[in-house]
Amino acid sequence: MTKALLCGASLGLLLTLAACGSAPSSPVVETPAAPVTGTPGADPETLAAQAVATPITLSAGQTLQLRVTVGGQAPQPGQLTWTTRNAAVATVSPSGLVTATGTGSTTVRAALTRSPGSFLDFPVTVTAPTAPAPTPTPPPAPGFAQRVLDLTNAARATGATCGATAYAAAPALTLNAQLSQAAQGHASDMAAQNYFSHTSKDGRTFSQRITAAGYAWRTVAENIAAGQATPESVVAGWLKSEGHCKNIMSASYKELGVGYAQGGSYGHYWVQDFGAAR
């Protein structure tokens, strides 16, 4: 975890106000604080001293512990008084813990309790939280459809064993717009209505959906899957399942439609519709 170190030092003959703090994130570049001069021989508790420490930049909700020394020593309880100019931007606890409560600018001050004229100011700027980097999203469905087709044809080109049945190499499938319409419609419907079945919520079977898309078929079949994030993982899963593998390897099918959609409980929904036209 990267930490930001903020230190401001005010140098005097008898009084030193030095501040250091660490933040859990967002490194901040620091510059030396302005020097402070005092009167030799004066009581550190009454010495007039003023300094401005390194500016602090925090994100809303972030905290930062400031530590100030008096005369090179940790302050005694009650020796310092912490205040903030604008609590709507940042608050500060009696121990110097700064909490960013809003956005904007304010000043946090550590002053000697017995001599408020001896203080160290911390200019504080609070910015809105940085939005997290967006999670990469898969390529659009058309790109996935081509990849699923390529992987399916690669399996068909080499042959495969589905359960106990060995399948010889089969001719490559071609993408069909009507099969793709039926497959994409079912994938989108499963994602939108959060279910997983060959039977649609309206009761239609895959053959009825394919017919409704205008595909005049002699034979059809369908593979579905959910949860796999890539074409590689979904095709590999189908090939490991006997029934799905047989659909992929069957020479009876000549054309393919591929559907992909995001949503629902599984996040990713896939459909392969196989067909041979009349």
Secondary structure in CASP SS format (residue, H / E / C, confidence):
PFRMAT SS
TARGET T0000
AUTHOR 0000-0000-0000
METHOD secondary structure of the structure
MODEL  1
M C 1.00
T C 1.00
K C 1.00
A E 1.00
L E 1.00
L E 1.00
C E 1.00
G E 1.00
A E 1.00
S E 1.00
L C 1.00
G C 1.00
L C 1.00
L C 1.00
L C 1.00
T C 1.00
L E 1.00
A E 1.00
A E 1.00
C E 1.00
G E 1.00
S E 1.00
A E 1.00
P C 1.00
S C 1.00
S C 1.00
P C 1.00
V C 1.00
V C 1.00
E C 1.00
T C 1.00
P C 1.00
A C 1.00
A C 1.00
P C 1.00
V C 1.00
T C 1.00
G C 1.00
T C 1.00
P C 1.00
G C 1.00
A C 1.00
D C 1.00
P C 1.00
E C 1.00
T C 1.00
L C 1.00
A C 1.00
A C 1.00
Q E 1.00
A E 1.00
V E 1.00
A C 1.00
T C 1.00
P C 1.00
I E 1.00
T E 1.00
L E 1.00
S E 1.00
A C 1.00
G C 1.00
Q C 1.00
T E 1.00
L E 1.00
Q E 1.00
L E 1.00
R E 1.00
V E 1.00
T E 1.00
V E 1.00
G C 1.00
G C 1.00
Q E 1.00
A C 1.00
P C 1.00
Q C 1.00
P C 1.00
G C 1.00
Q C 1.00
L E 1.00
T E 1.00
W E 1.00
T E 1.00
T E 1.00
R C 1.00
N C 1.00
A C 1.00
A C 1.00
V C 1.00
A E 1.00
T E 1.00
V E 1.00
S C 1.00
P C 1.00
S C 1.00
G C 1.00
L E 1.00
V E 1.00
T E 1.00
A E 1.00
T C 1.00
G C 1.00
T C 1.00
G E 1.00
S E 1.00
T E 1.00
T E 1.00
V E 1.00
R E 1.00
A E 1.00
A E 1.00
L E 1.00
T C 1.00
R C 1.00
S E 1.00
P E 1.00
G E 1.00
S E 1.00
F E 1.00
L E 1.00
D E 1.00
F E 1.00
P E 1.00
V E 1.00
T E 1.00
V E 1.00
T E 1.00
A C 1.00
P C 1.00
T C 1.00
A C 1.00
P C 1.00
A C 1.00
P C 1.00
T C 1.00
P C 1.00
T C 1.00
P C 1.00
P C 1.00
P C 1.00
A H 1.00
P H 1.00
G H 1.00
F H 1.00
A H 1.00
Q H 1.00
R H 1.00
V H 1.00
L H 1.00
D H 1.00
L H 1.00
T H 1.00
N H 1.00
A H 1.00
A H 1.00
R H 1.00
A H 1.00
T H 1.00
G C 1.00
A E 1.00
T E 1.00
C E 1.00
G C 1.00
A C 1.00
T E 1.00
A E 1.00
Y E 1.00
A C 1.00
A C 1.00
A C 1.00
P C 1.00
A C 1.00
L C 1.00
T E 1.00
L E 1.00
N C 1.00
A H 1.00
Q H 1.00
L H 1.00
S H 1.00
Q H 1.00
A H 1.00
A H 1.00
Q H 1.00
G H 1.00
H H 1.00
A H 1.00
S H 1.00
D H 1.00
M H 1.00
A H 1.00
A H 1.00
Q H 1.00
N C 1.00
Y C 1.00
F C 1.00
S C 1.00
H C 1.00
T C 1.00
S C 1.00
K C 1.00
D C 1.00
G C 1.00
R C 1.00
T C 1.00
F H 1.00
S H 1.00
Q H 1.00
R H 1.00
I H 1.00
T H 1.00
A H 1.00
A C 1.00
G C 1.00
Y C 1.00
A C 1.00
W E 1.00
R E 1.00
T E 1.00
V E 1.00
A E 1.00
E E 1.00
N E 1.00
I E 1.00
A E 1.00
A E 1.00
G C 1.00
Q C 1.00
A C 1.00
T C 1.00
P H 1.00
E H 1.00
S H 1.00
V H 1.00
V H 1.00
A H 1.00
G H 1.00
W H 1.00
L H 1.00
K H 1.00
S C 1.00
E H 1.00
G H 1.00
H H 1.00
C H 1.00
K H 1.00
N H 1.00
I H 1.00
M H 1.00
S C 1.00
A C 1.00
S C 1.00
Y C 1.00
K C 1.00
E E 1.00
L E 1.00
G E 1.00
V E 1.00
G E 1.00
Y E 1.00
A E 1.00
Q E 1.00
G E 1.00
G C 1.00
S C 1.00
Y C 1.00
G E 1.00
H E 1.00
Y E 1.00
W E 1.00
V E 1.00
Q E 1.00
D E 1.00
F E 1.00
G E 1.00
A E 1.00
A E 1.00
R C 1.00
END
